[in-house]
Amino acid sequence: MVKHLENQREKSLVQSGSGPDINFPDGSVLELKGSVFDWNGALEQFIRYAYTHSALKIALPNAALDLYKMQALASFEAGLKFHPKPPIRPYILGQRANNKYGVRLFPSVKDIQQIVITRIVSALYHRPDSTIEERISSAHTILFDIDTQIRKQLSFETESGAAYEVTV
């Protein structure tokens, strides 16, 4: 993630010890999470940093978000407008081949939700000549494991042309 920021020519200070992982000169911070992390602790950090810094950016692997986590972040983000704080700026990271990662920065968690929901709804489209049973089966398969669908769509976002490629 630091390499991505350097490639974007963003000035930052990587912090060691407690506190946000990366601080920016404008007072905003970036908290990085790997593929395995304590969600409860991370959520508490996100909330603390959003209230105590000018803005919060978070970086999460595409496999880390599920429906519950996405909704929790979106709900918190919506409440930030009462304090007046900007939306959370999430980076979603996805592994590509040959030690490369796709990094996609979104304007807000709400934007991630809208993209993911739009794609899932599109997947529910059925050909006019499909039978009712085919439609039921397809919709059930997609909606039954919604977390897999969310991760699939986020993976697509980190592989798309809208994502930056970073080599580690």
LUMDRENDREN-381399 format. One line per 10 residues: number of its first residue (from 0); their letters; for each residue x, y, z of N, C-alpha, C, CB. Coordinates in Angstrom, 2 decimals, padded with zeros to 5 digits. Glycine has a CB too. Example, Ala and Ser with C-alpha at 12.3 -4.5 7.8 and 13.67 -1.06 7.14 Angstrom:
0) AS) 013.19,-005.69,007.80,012.30,-004.50,007.80,013.20,-003.30,007.80,011.31,-004.47,009.05  012.85,-002.25,007.08,013.67,-001.06,007.14,012.90,000.03,007.87,014.08,-000.60,005.72;
This chain:
0) MVKHLENQRE) 000.82,-001.18,000.00,000.00,000.00,000.00,000.87,001.25,000.00,-000.94,000.00,001.20  001.97,001.19,000.73,002.88,002.34,000.77,003.44,002.60,-000.63,004.04,002.09,001.78  003.77,001.52,-001.36,004.27,001.68,-002.73,003.23,002.35,-003.61,004.66,000.32,-003.33  001.97,001.97,-003.44,000.90,002.60,-004.21,000.84,004.10,-003.92,-000.46,001.95,-003.89  000.92,004.47,-002.66,000.88,005.89,-002.29,002.07,006.64,-002.87,000.86,006.04,-000.77  003.24,006.00,-002.85,004.43,006.63,-003.43,004.25,006.81,-004.94,005.69,005.78,-003.14  003.68,005.80,-005.59,003.42,005.90,-007.03,002.44,007.03,-007.34,002.89,004.58,-007.57  001.52,007.29,-006.43,000.53,008.36,-006.61,001.07,009.70,-006.13,-000.76,008.03,-005.86  002.32,009.68,-005.65,003.00,010.87,-005.14,002.27,011.51,-003.96,003.17,011.88,-006.25  001.69,010.66,-003.13,001.04,011.16,-001.92,002.08,011.17,-000.81,-000.19,010.29,-001.53;
10) KSLVQSGSGP) 002.23,012.31,-000.18,003.16,012.41,000.93,002.51,011.80,002.17,003.57,013.89,001.19  003.24,010.89,002.79,002.71,010.22,003.97,003.84,009.87,004.91,001.91,008.97,003.58  003.46,009.59,006.13,004.42,009.17,007.14,003.92,007.86,007.71,004.58,010.26,008.26  004.69,006.80,007.50,004.34,005.50,008.05,004.69,005.54,009.53,005.09,004.34,007.31  003.72,005.19,010.34,003.90,005.26,011.78,004.21,003.88,012.33,002.66,005.83,012.46  005.08,003.83,013.31,005.32,002.57,014.00,004.71,002.68,015.38,006.84,002.23,014.07  004.34,001.57,015.96,003.71,001.59,017.28,002.21,001.75,017.17,004.30,002.71,018.13  001.62,002.27,018.24,000.16,002.40,018.25,-000.27,003.62,017.44,-000.36,002.51,019.69  -001.51,003.62,017.03,-002.06,004.71,016.24,-002.25,004.27,014.81,-001.15,005.94,016.29  -002.72,005.17,013.98,-002.96,004.84,012.57,-001.67,004.38,011.88,-003.55,006.04,011.82;
20) DINFPDGSVL) -001.82,003.55,010.86,-000.65,003.03,010.14,000.05,004.13,009.34,-001.07,001.90,009.22  -000.73,005.00,008.71,-000.15,006.06,007.87,-000.86,007.37,008.18,-000.27,005.71,006.35  -000.07,008.42,008.38,-000.58,009.77,008.60,-000.24,010.63,007.40,000.02,010.38,009.91  -001.15,011.51,007.02,-000.94,012.43,005.91,-000.83,013.85,006.44,-002.08,012.32,004.87  -000.13,014.71,005.71,000.05,016.09,006.17,-001.26,016.85,006.42,000.87,016.85,005.17  -002.33,016.47,005.73,-003.61,017.17,005.91,-004.37,016.72,007.16,-004.49,016.96,004.69  -003.78,015.82,007.95,-004.43,015.34,009.17,-005.27,014.09,008.98,-005.29,016.41,009.72  -005.38,013.61,007.75,-006.11,012.37,007.51,-005.19,011.19,007.78,-006.65,012.31,006.05  -005.78,010.02,007.96,-005.02,008.81,008.27,-005.51,007.65,007.42,-005.13,008.47,009.76  -004.64,006.66,007.30,-004.97,005.43,006.59,-004.66,004.27,007.52,-004.18,005.30,005.24;
30) ELKGSVFDWN) -005.66,003.43,007.73,-005.48,002.21,008.53,-005.51,001.02,007.58,-006.59,002.08,009.64  -004.46,000.19,007.65,-004.31,-000.97,006.78,-004.70,-002.24,007.53,-002.87,-001.08,006.26  -005.40,-003.13,006.85,-005.73,-004.43,007.42,-005.33,-005.52,006.43,-007.25,-004.53,007.77  -004.82,-006.60,006.97,-004.43,-007.74,006.14,-005.58,-008.71,005.96,-003.24,-008.46,006.76  -005.27,-009.88,005.49,-006.32,-010.85,005.19,-006.96,-011.43,006.44,-005.75,-011.98,004.35  -006.24,-011.42,007.57,-006.80,-011.92,008.82,-006.66,-010.81,009.87,-006.09,-013.26,009.29  -007.78,-010.37,010.43,-007.74,-009.35,011.47,-008.98,-009.46,012.34,-007.63,-007.94,010.85  -008.88,-008.89,013.53,-009.99,-008.88,014.47,-010.96,-007.77,014.08,-009.47,-008.70,015.93  -012.14,-008.15,013.60,-013.10,-007.16,013.12,-013.53,-006.21,014.23,-014.32,-007.86,012.53  -013.80,-006.71,015.41,-014.24,-005.86,016.50,-013.20,-004.80,016.83,-014.54,-006.71,017.75;
40) GALEQFIRYA) -011.95,-005.21,016.93,-010.87,-004.26,017.20,-010.68,-003.27,016.06,-009.58,-005.01,017.45  -010.78,-003.77,014.83,-010.62,-002.89,013.66,-011.74,-001.86,013.62,-010.61,-003.72,012.36  -012.96,-002.28,013.88,-014.08,-001.35,013.85,-013.89,-000.25,014.90,-015.41,-002.09,014.10  -013.42,-000.64,016.08,-013.16,000.36,017.12,-012.08,001.35,016.67,-012.74,-000.33,018.44  -011.03,000.84,016.02,-009.99,001.73,015.48,-010.57,002.69,014.45,-008.85,000.92,014.86  -011.34,002.15,013.52,-011.92,002.99,012.47,-012.75,004.12,013.07,-012.80,002.14,011.52  -013.57,003.78,014.04,-014.42,004.78,014.69,-013.56,005.84,015.39,-015.40,004.11,015.70  -012.59,005.38,016.15,-011.71,006.30,016.89,-010.98,007.24,015.92,-010.68,005.52,017.74  -010.39,006.69,014.88,-009.62,007.51,013.95,-010.52,008.47,013.16,-008.84,006.62,012.98  -011.71,008.04,012.82,-012.63,008.93,012.09,-012.99,010.15,012.93,-013.90,008.18,011.68;
50) YTHSALKIAL) -013.15,009.95,014.23,-013.52,011.07,015.10,-012.33,011.92,015.53,-014.21,010.54,016.33  -011.13,011.36,015.52,-009.97,012.09,016.06,-009.04,012.63,014.97,-009.19,011.20,016.98  -009.33,012.39,013.70,-008.51,012.89,012.60,-009.41,013.58,011.58,-007.69,011.75,011.95  -008.81,014.32,010.67,-009.62,015.07,009.71,-010.39,014.17,008.74,-008.73,016.01,008.92  -009.83,013.02,008.43,-010.51,012.08,007.53,-009.90,010.69,007.72,-010.40,012.55,006.04  -010.69,009.68,007.39,-010.25,008.29,007.54,-010.26,007.60,006.19,-011.15,007.53,008.52  -009.13,006.95,005.89,-009.02,006.04,004.76,-008.72,004.67,005.35,-007.90,006.51,003.72  -009.27,003.64,004.75,-009.00,002.28,005.20,-008.59,001.45,003.98,-010.23,001.66,005.92  -007.73,000.48,004.20,-007.32,-000.43,003.13,-007.62,-001.85,003.59,-005.80,-000.26,002.78  -008.44,-002.54,002.80,-008.87,-003.90,003.14,-008.71,-004.81,001.93,-010.34,-003.90,003.62;
60) PNAALDLYKM) -008.34,-006.05,002.16,-008.34,-007.01,001.03,-009.78,-007.29,000.59,-007.63,-008.35,001.44  -009.96,-007.59,-000.68,-011.31,-007.80,-001.20,-012.03,-008.94,-000.50,-011.26,-008.08,-002.69  -011.30,-009.88,000.07,-011.94,-011.01,000.76,-012.38,-010.66,002.18,-010.99,-012.19,000.80  -012.03,-009.47,002.66,-012.33,-009.11,004.05,-013.75,-008.61,004.26,-011.36,-008.07,004.53  -014.37,-008.09,003.21,-015.70,-007.52,003.39,-016.80,-008.55,003.14,-015.89,-006.32,002.47  -017.78,-008.54,004.02,-018.99,-009.32,003.82,-020.16,-008.37,004.03,-019.05,-010.58,004.80  -021.37,-008.88,003.94,-022.55,-008.03,004.04,-022.60,-007.30,005.38,-023.82,-008.87,003.86  -022.32,-008.01,006.46,-022.37,-007.41,007.79,-021.36,-006.27,007.93,-022.11,-008.47,008.86  -020.11,-006.53,007.54,-019.06,-005.52,007.69,-019.31,-004.32,006.79,-017.69,-006.13,007.38  -019.75,-004.59,005.56,-020.03,-003.50,004.64,-021.16,-002.62,005.18,-020.39,-004.05,003.25;
70) QALASFEAGL) -022.20,-003.24,005.73,-023.31,-002.47,006.27,-022.91,-001.71,007.53,-024.49,-003.39,006.56  -022.09,-002.32,008.37,-021.62,-001.63,009.57,-020.82,-000.38,009.18,-020.76,-002.58,010.44  -019.91,-000.52,008.23,-019.12,000.64,007.79,-019.98,001.70,007.12,-018.02,000.19,006.84  -020.94,001.26,006.30,-021.82,002.22,005.62,-022.70,002.97,006.63,-022.70,001.51,004.59  -023.17,002.28,007.65,-024.00,002.93,008.67,-023.18,003.95,009.45,-024.60,001.87,009.63  -021.96,003.57,009.83,-021.10,004.50,010.55,-020.77,005.71,009.67,-019.80,003.81,011.00  -020.44,005.43,008.41,-020.13,006.50,007.47,-021.30,007.48,007.34,-019.77,005.92,006.10  -022.51,006.96,007.26,-023.69,007.82,007.15,-023.84,008.71,008.39,-024.97,006.97,006.95  -023.50,008.17,009.55,-023.58,008.94,010.78,-022.51,010.00,010.91,-023.51,008.03,011.95  -021.40,009.86,010.19,-020.32,010.84,010.26,-020.76,012.22,009.78,-019.14,010.37,009.44;
80) KFHPKPPIRP) -021.75,012.26,008.89,-022.17,013.56,008.36,-022.74,014.48,009.44,-023.21,013.36,007.26  -023.12,013.93,010.58,-023.65,014.74,011.67,-022.54,015.41,012.48,-024.51,013.89,012.58  -021.27,015.13,012.16,-020.17,015.58,013.03,-019.20,016.58,012.45,-019.41,014.43,013.46  -019.29,017.27,011.52,-019.23,017.07,010.08,-017.89,016.44,009.68,-019.45,018.40,009.33  -017.95,015.25,009.23,-016.78,014.50,008.80,-017.01,013.99,007.38,-016.47,013.32,009.78  -015.94,013.89,006.59,-016.10,013.35,005.23,-016.34,011.85,005.28,-014.85,013.66,004.38  -016.83,011.29,004.17,-017.02,009.84,004.11,-015.69,009.09,004.26,-017.70,009.44,002.79  -015.78,007.86,004.67,-014.61,006.99,004.74,-014.16,006.72,003.30,-014.94,005.63,005.50  -012.87,006.80,003.05,-012.32,006.52,001.72,-011.69,005.13,001.74,-011.27,007.60,001.28  -012.39,004.11,001.25,-011.83,002.76,001.29,-010.99,002.40,000.06,-012.94,001.76,001.43;
90) YILGQRANNK) -009.85,001.81,000.33,-009.05,001.15,-000.69,-009.37,-000.33,-000.59,-007.49,001.43,-000.52  -009.66,-000.96,-001.71,-009.86,-002.40,-001.75,-008.70,-002.99,-002.54,-011.26,-002.79,-002.38  -008.07,-004.01,-001.97,-006.89,-004.62,-002.59,-007.20,-006.06,-002.98,-005.68,-004.57,-001.64  -006.74,-006.45,-004.13,-006.91,-007.83,-004.59,-005.63,-008.35,-005.19,-008.04,-007.93,-005.61  -005.29,-009.58,-004.85,-004.06,-010.18,-005.36,-004.22,-010.56,-006.82,-003.66,-011.41,-004.53  -003.22,-010.24,-007.60,-003.13,-010.63,-008.99,-001.95,-011.60,-009.12,-002.95,-009.39,-009.94  -001.60,-011.96,-010.30,-000.49,-012.89,-010.51,000.86,-012.19,-010.31,-000.56,-013.49,-011.92  001.90,-012.98,-010.12,003.29,-012.52,-010.07,003.55,-011.42,-009.04,003.69,-012.02,-011.42  003.10,-011.64,-007.82,003.33,-010.67,-006.74,002.78,-009.28,-007.03,004.80,-010.58,-006.45  001.70,-009.22,-007.76,001.08,-007.94,-008.08,-000.28,-007.87,-007.41,000.95,-007.73,-009.61;
100) YGVRLFPSVK) -000.68,-006.64,-007.08,-001.98,-006.41,-006.45,-002.71,-005.32,-007.22,-001.82,-006.02,-004.96  -004.01,-005.45,-007.26,-004.85,-004.38,-007.78,-005.35,-003.57,-006.61,-006.03,-004.94,-008.63  -005.25,-002.26,-006.71,-005.68,-001.35,-005.65,-006.73,-000.42,-006.22,-004.48,-000.54,-005.05  -007.91,-000.43,-005.63,-008.99,000.43,-006.10,-009.43,001.33,-004.96,-010.20,-000.40,-006.65  -009.37,002.64,-005.16,-009.84,003.61,-004.18,-011.26,004.01,-004.55,-008.90,004.86,-004.12  -012.14,003.94,-003.57,-013.54,004.33,-003.76,-013.80,005.65,-003.04,-014.50,003.23,-003.24  -014.74,006.45,-003.54,-015.08,007.71,-002.87,-015.68,007.51,-001.48,-016.04,008.49,-003.72  -016.36,006.38,-001.28,-017.01,006.11,000.01,-017.41,004.65,000.09,-018.24,007.03,000.22  -017.78,004.22,001.28,-018.30,002.86,001.46,-019.64,002.75,000.73,-018.47,002.52,002.99  -020.43,003.81,000.76,-021.73,003.81,000.06,-021.53,003.52,-001.43,-022.44,005.18,000.25;
110) DIQQIVITRI) -020.47,004.07,-002.01,-020.20,003.79,-003.43,-019.88,002.32,-003.67,-019.03,004.66,-003.91  -019.15,001.71,-002.75,-018.89,000.27,-002.88,-020.21,-000.49,-002.86,-017.95,-000.23,-001.74  -021.06,-000.15,-001.91,-022.36,-000.83,-001.81,-023.15,-000.70,-003.11,-023.18,-000.25,-000.65  -023.19,000.50,-003.66,-023.97,000.71,-004.88,-023.43,-000.10,-006.05,-023.98,002.19,-005.24  -022.12,-000.15,-006.18,-021.52,-000.92,-007.27,-021.81,-002.41,-007.10,-020.00,-000.68,-007.33  -021.60,-002.91,-005.89,-021.81,-004.34,-005.62,-023.27,-004.71,-005.83,-021.36,-004.70,-004.19  -024.18,-003.93,-005.29,-025.62,-004.23,-005.43,-026.04,-004.18,-006.88,-026.47,-003.25,-004.60  -025.57,-003.19,-007.61,-025.92,-003.09,-009.04,-025.45,-004.33,-009.80,-025.31,-001.81,-009.67  -024.25,-004.79,-009.50,-023.73,-005.98,-010.19,-024.52,-007.23,-009.80,-022.25,-006.17,-009.86  -024.88,-007.36,-008.53,-025.65,-008.52,-008.10,-027.03,-008.51,-008.73,-025.76,-008.57,-006.56;
120) VSALYHRPDS) -027.66,-007.35,-008.76,-028.97,-007.23,-009.40,-028.86,-007.60,-010.88,-029.53,-005.78,-009.24  -027.80,-007.16,-011.55,-027.60,-007.51,-012.96,-027.48,-009.02,-013.14,-026.35,-006.81,-013.51  -026.83,-009.68,-012.17,-026.69,-011.13,-012.25,-028.04,-011.84,-012.11,-025.72,-011.63,-011.16  -029.00,-011.15,-011.54,-030.33,-011.75,-011.37,-031.18,-011.64,-012.64,-031.05,-011.08,-010.21  -030.68,-010.94,-013.65,-031.41,-010.83,-014.91,-031.50,-012.21,-015.54,-030.72,-009.82,-015.87  -032.64,-012.53,-016.07,-032.85,-013.82,-016.72,-033.32,-013.60,-018.15,-033.88,-014.68,-015.95  -032.88,-014.47,-019.02,-033.34,-014.42,-020.40,-034.87,-014.55,-020.42,-032.67,-015.54,-021.26  -035.53,-013.87,-021.31,-037.00,-013.97,-021.38,-037.50,-015.39,-021.61,-037.52,-013.09,-022.49  -036.68,-016.24,-022.25,-037.12,-017.60,-022.52,-036.77,-018.58,-021.40,-036.52,-018.08,-023.81  -036.18,-018.10,-020.29,-035.87,-019.01,-019.19,-037.15,-019.38,-018.44,-034.84,-018.36,-018.22;
130) TIEERISSAH) -037.13,-020.57,-017.88,-038.31,-021.05,-017.16,-038.33,-020.45,-015.75,-038.33,-022.60,-017.09  -039.48,-020.52,-015.13,-039.62,-020.04,-013.75,-038.65,-020.81,-012.84,-041.09,-020.20,-013.24  -038.56,-022.11,-013.03,-037.66,-022.92,-012.20,-036.20,-022.51,-012.38,-037.84,-024.41,-012.53  -035.79,-022.19,-013.61,-034.43,-021.72,-013.85,-034.19,-020.38,-013.14,-034.17,-021.57,-015.37  -035.18,-019.51,-013.18,-035.06,-018.20,-012.52,-034.96,-018.36,-011.01,-036.25,-017.30,-012.89  -035.80,-019.22,-010.46,-035.80,-019.46,-009.01,-034.45,-020.04,-008.58,-036.96,-020.42,-008.60  -033.99,-021.04,-009.30,-032.73,-021.69,-008.96,-031.56,-020.72,-009.04,-032.49,-022.88,-009.89  -031.51,-019.93,-010.10,-030.42,-018.98,-010.28,-030.43,-017.90,-009.19,-030.53,-018.32,-011.67  -031.59,-017.34,-008.93,-031.71,-016.30,-007.90,-031.34,-016.86,-006.53,-033.14,-015.72,-007.87  -031.79,-018.06,-006.23,-031.48,-018.67,-004.94,-029.98,-018.88,-004.79,-032.23,-020.00,-004.78;
140) TILFDIDTQI) -029.33,-019.37,-005.84,-027.89,-019.61,-005.79,-027.14,-018.31,-005.54,-027.41,-020.25,-007.11  -027.52,-017.26,-006.21,-026.85,-015.96,-006.05,-027.09,-015.38,-004.67,-027.32,-014.98,-007.12  -028.34,-015.39,-004.22,-028.69,-014.71,-002.98,-028.40,-015.52,-001.72,-030.14,-014.35,-003.01  -028.37,-016.83,-001.83,-028.14,-017.67,-000.66,-026.77,-017.41,-000.05,-028.28,-019.13,-001.02  -025.77,-017.24,-000.93,-024.40,-016.99,-000.45,-023.98,-015.59,-000.86,-023.41,-018.06,-001.02  -024.67,-014.60,-000.32,-024.46,-013.21,-000.70,-023.04,-012.74,-000.42,-025.46,-012.31,000.02  -022.43,-013.24,000.65,-021.06,-012.82,000.97,-020.08,-013.23,-000.13,-020.62,-013.41,002.31  -020.26,-014.39,-000.70,-019.42,-014.82,-001.81,-019.62,-013.90,-003.01,-019.72,-016.27,-002.20  -020.86,-013.52,-003.25,-021.15,-012.60,-004.36,-020.50,-011.24,-004.14,-022.67,-012.44,-004.53  -020.54,-010.75,-002.91,-019.91,-009.46,-002.59,-018.41,-009.54,-002.86,-020.17,-009.06,-001.11;
150) RKQLSFETES) -017.79,-010.60,-002.37,-016.34,-010.75,-002.56,-015.98,-010.92,-004.03,-015.82,-011.95,-001.75  -016.82,-011.62,-004.75,-016.61,-011.81,-006.19,-016.63,-010.46,-006.91,-017.68,-012.76,-006.79  -017.59,-009.63,-006.56,-017.69,-008.31,-007.20,-016.53,-007.41,-006.81,-019.02,-007.65,-006.83  -016.10,-007.47,-005.55,-014.95,-006.67,-005.12,-013.68,-007.15,-005.80,-014.79,-006.73,-003.60  -013.56,-008.45,-006.00,-012.42,-009.00,-006.72,-012.40,-008.46,-008.16,-012.47,-010.54,-006.72  -013.57,-008.42,-008.77,-013.69,-007.87,-010.12,-013.21,-006.42,-010.14,-015.15,-007.97,-010.63  -013.56,-005.65,-009.12,-013.16,-004.25,-009.05,-011.64,-004.08,-008.96,-013.81,-003.58,-007.85  -010.97,-004.98,-008.25,-009.51,-004.86,-008.12,-008.78,-005.40,-009.35,-009.03,-005.60,-006.87  -009.49,-006.11,-010.21,-008.90,-006.62,-011.45,-009.23,-005.72,-012.64,-009.40,-008.03,-011.72  -010.15,-004.79,-012.45,-010.61,-003.95,-013.56,-009.59,-002.87,-013.89,-011.95,-003.32,-013.22;
160) GAAYEVTV) -009.84,-002.19,-015.00,-008.98,-001.09,-015.41,-009.03,000.10,-014.47,-009.34,-000.64,-016.78  -010.03,000.17,-013.60,-010.14,001.27,-012.65,-009.17,001.12,-011.49,-011.57,001.37,-012.12  -008.58,-000.06,-011.34,-007.65,-000.33,-010.24,-006.22,-000.05,-010.68,-007.79,-001.80,-009.74  -005.43,000.40,-009.74,-004.00,000.56,-009.98,-003.33,-000.77,-009.73,-003.38,001.68,-009.09  -002.25,-001.04,-010.47,-001.50,-002.26,-010.23,-000.23,-001.92,-009.47,-001.16,-002.97,-011.57  000.04,-002.69,-008.42,001.21,-002.49,-007.58,001.98,-003.80,-007.49,000.79,-001.99,-006.16  003.28,-003.73,-007.64,004.14,-004.92,-007.50,004.78,-004.87,-006.13,005.23,-004.98,-008.63  004.76,-006.03,-005.45,005.40,-006.12,-004.12,006.59,-007.04,-004.16,004.40,-006.61,-003.06;
